[in-house]
Amino acid sequence: MSTVTFRLSDDEKEFMQKMADFNGLSLSELARTKILESLEDQIDLETYNKLMKEHQTKDESISHAEMMKELGL
């Protein structure tokens, strides 16, 4: 397992420690979890933006009424 070190002010460390305690996590678990969640959210947003741009360029959606007709309902 690797170790990553980063610098924090005393106030930032105190805040992070309180949040770790509040969530029942170690400081290391909190940092790892939140950093990974943030990076995954960034990937999700980039994927959404890319696909939305493609959708707007080539919109193949149909209305509810058209779908009902197509399904014979």
N, C-alpha and C positions, 0 to 999 in steps of 0.2 A: 504494500500500500504506500502511496506517495503522500508527502506532506507539502502543503502550500502555506506560505506565511504572508500576511499583509498587515499593513500598519493602520491603526485606528487611534483616534484621540481617546483620552480617558472617558469622556462623556459618551462617545460612540460605543466603546466597549461595555460601559455600564448599561447603556440602553439595550445592547444586544444580549447581554447576560440576563437582564430582567425579562426580555422577551423569550429567551431560551427557557428560563425557569417557568414562566407563565405557560409555555407550551409543553412543559415536561421533557425538554430535550437538553442535551449538552450543548455548549456553545458551538462546538464543532459540527454536531448534527444540524443545528439551526442554520449555520452558515452554508453548509453543503446543500441542504435541502432547498433553501431559498435561492441560492445562486443557480442551482440546476433548474428549478421551477422557472426562474426569470429567463434563463437562456432558452428553455423549451417554449415558453410563451412567445419569445422573439421569433423563433422558427415558425411557430403556428401563425403568427401575424403576417410574416413574410409570405408564407404559403397561401394564406387567405387573400392577401393583396394581389399576388400573382394570378391566382385562379379567378378572382373577381374581375381583374383586368381582361383576362381571356374571355370570360363570360360576357362582359360588356362589348367586346370586340365582335364576338360571334354568339349572339343570344339565340339559343335553341329552345327556350322555354315556351310552354303553351299555357293557355288559360285553363281554369278549373273546368269550365264548360266544354272546352275542346277535349280535355282528358276524359271527362265523363262520356262524351260522344264516342271517343276512340275506344273506350272500354265497353261500350254498349250499355251504359247505365243511365 
